[in-house]
Amino acid sequence: VQIPLHLDPRAPQPLQAQLFDQLREFVLDGRLAPGMRLPSTRELAAALSIARNTVMAVYERLGAEGYVEARHGAGAFVSTTLPESALRGLRREPVPIDARRDDYAGPFRGERPSVYRPRSAANRIDFRVGKPDARMFPIRAWRQIAALSLRRARDELTQYNDPGGLPRLRDAVARHLRIARGIRADPTQVIIVAGVQAALNVIARLLLQPGARVVTESPTYEGAARAFSSYGARLVPVPVDGHGLIAGKLPRTGAALAYVTPSHQFPLGATLILERRLELLAWAEHTGAYVVEDDYDSDFRYESAPLTALQGLDRGERVLYTSTFSKSLGAGLRLGYVVVPPHLVEVATTVKALLDNGHPWLEQAILAEFIERGHFEHHLRRLRKACMLRRDALRNAILEHFPGSRVTGFEGGMHLVWQLPNDGADATTLQGAGARAGVGVYPLAQAHAHLYGNPTPYARTLALGYAALSEGEIRSGIRALARARG
Ligand SMILES: Cc1ncc(COP(=O)(O)O)c(C=O)c1O
């Protein structure tokens, strides 16, 4: 047989590996058919001008992996036992998944196949929502504690640990939540996960059947809407106003859960008033639905103390509370938690174990020590102070340079909502002008918001994050934006 082999002595891959890969490819794509005799090692070595030992080693490995079989005295033959269906020439080419095709029946039906990816910092000044300031990350303490944690590590790095999380961290989180959020939970109810996103996946696996109805605020957080949809849930929008979710509009029956952001409605920024909190909890008790409370940015509250979390008011064990360190420390850490009611602890821990056998140990150990030593509280105080000044700088700059605008949703969190006046540019036009000046601003639809397919009411609404920018950067960004708009 003439086999078109090409070995390159200058390639980084050794000759032996090149020859192995090429012969294996020929077997897999059927060009070397089952039962076909391979050239003798002597012939092939001579044809390729390489050492016979090299060819012998390759044949041996092809034999060991099952691609060829040696027949005593007769040489090497392509294996006849490879399943025909495995031979590539006979297989169908893979087709990329396109959720917009009619024959696609998977969970993302009809959606654009988009996922979050880190975006390049194309803009000099970027008001992206939800981003903390890398310059304020407590890197010195973190580095020191990381080294200490590794020095102290024993079996934790080599064994499976509790899938619910590191007990020290669960203790520290439970203590923090009791004081900061009025949450009543035993540390065993706290399950450490890779951020709110992972918590939503655990919750969906725990509580949703395909076709289940999931209530969300409208508009809501895209990451939640898409996660629930991906489990086959049907989303039921309930409108929000300046006091948060309009609880009176909750569906009377049939919902498996309601996903809400009571501290700082995402994306519009309202705080859910007490009366509606109680109404929502009563609804959950009467209908048997669960409530998922996403408290993603409640560490940031400026003028007033935050309202007690829904979880702290819940007497019926209906609330699953989740929050994250993505805002207070950084999203790259992938650290968050979900607090489940006592009757769900066992099954939630099992779901978590099925997903990944528990969160990585080292980050948990560092964070536990960081909180225990009081660094976290100190860091939060510092951040809150900085963020409040940044928020004020942004609000003032908008009102100064864009008179007639309305700014809302700024009592807490790390972003505010900017309603442009009716007689000027809309949000997309302003974004285009900003991009030309190197300033990133985001219409609501591009700020991780899910608008239930109806962007029109928000054509003049933007959501701007301010936590990652200094006051100077904020002022100069809005000034540049006003100039670029013309
Ligand atoms: C409403 C809401 N929930 C949760 C998160 C954070 O998610 P994670 O903890 O997965 O980083 C964000 C981040 O932007 C958010 O806006």
The ligand as an SDF file (V2000), in Angstrom:
LIG
                    3D

 16 16  0  0  0  0  0  0  0  0999 V2000
  -29.2750   40.0490   39.9080 C   0  0  0  0  0  0  0  0  0  0  0  0
  -27.9230   39.4250   39.9940 C   0  0  0  0  0  0  0  0  0  0  0  0
  -27.7720   38.2740   40.6380 N   0  0  0  0  0  0  0  0  0  0  0  0
  -26.5580   37.7140   40.7630 C   0  0  0  0  0  0  0  0  0  0  0  0
  -25.4380   38.2620   40.2200 C   0  0  0  0  0  0  0  0  0  0  0  0
  -24.0780   37.6920   40.4840 C   0  0  0  0  0  0  0  0  0  0  0  0
  -23.9000   36.4530   40.0790 O   0  0  0  0  0  0  0  0  0  0  0  0
  -22.6530   35.5710   40.4730 P   0  0  0  0  0  0  0  0  0  0  0  0
  -22.6290   35.3670   41.9410 O   0  0  0  0  0  0  0  0  0  0  0  0
  -22.9590   34.3210   39.7190 O   0  0  0  0  0  0  0  0  0  0  0  0
  -21.4020   36.2360   39.9910 O   0  0  0  0  0  0  0  0  0  0  0  0
  -25.5510   39.4090   39.4700 C   0  0  0  0  0  0  0  0  0  0  0  0
  -24.3630   39.9610   38.8040 C   0  0  0  0  0  0  0  0  0  0  0  0
  -24.3590   40.7810   37.9610 O   0  0  0  0  0  0  0  0  0  0  0  0
  -26.8160   40.0190   39.3690 C   0  0  0  0  0  0  0  0  0  0  0  0
  -26.9500   41.1660   38.7120 O   0  0  0  0  0  0  0  0  0  0  0  0
  1  2  1  0
  2  3  1  0
  2 15  2  0
  3  4  2  0
  4  5  1  0
  5  6  1  0
  5 12  2  0
  6  7  1  0
  7  8  1  0
  8  9  2  0
  8 10  1  0
  8 11  1  0
 12 13  1  0
 12 15  1  0
 13 14  2  0
 15 16  1  0
M  END
$$$$
